[in-house]
Amino acid sequence: MNYTFIEINENKHPIKFGFAALAKYSKKTNTSLQDLDKLGTDMTLDDALTLIHCGIEDGYRASKQKCELTIDDLADLIDGDFDSIRRAMEILAEQMGGNTKSKKLKAKKK
């Protein structure tokens, strides 16, 4: 799976929610494999921040760049662009093969 980019407060970062990102998130939050299918629903802000940071770290790894963005730096960026949380969750859904609005619209048109 390739990475994509997310813009947060006018800063572009590669992001990828592959197995490495999910494993890192699971380890940091003590989330079980069973609970990974619930990502993006009823998450705490801390869990959402951790998930996005894991995705960005994995995006940098996949793009063969060094990630210098700390979780605190990410929180500061999100302070100026709270909608970026929604965008990150949409990327998560797309990369995990979840239902997105575009898929739902295509299904209705048939």
C-alpha positions, 0 to 999 in steps of 0.5 A: 500500500502506498502512502498519501499526503495530509495537510494539517495547518498548511503543513503537508505530511505523508501518511499511511495506515498500514500494518506497521502503523496499526501495530505501533498504535496497538502497542502504544494504546494497548489496543487488541487486534479485535478492537482495531476494526472500531478505529475512528469511532468513540475514540478519545482525543489522545487515541486519535492523536496517537493514531494520526501520529502513527500514520504519519510516522509510517508515511515518512517511513514508506516515503523513505524520509525521516519523521521529525514531527513529535506527537506534541508538534502534531497536537500544536498543528491540529490546534490550528486545523481541527478538521484535520482529524476528520480528514485523517479518519477519512484516509484511514477508512480509505486505506483500510477499505472501509466505506467512504462517501464516494463508495456509497454514492457509487453504490446508490447510482447503480 
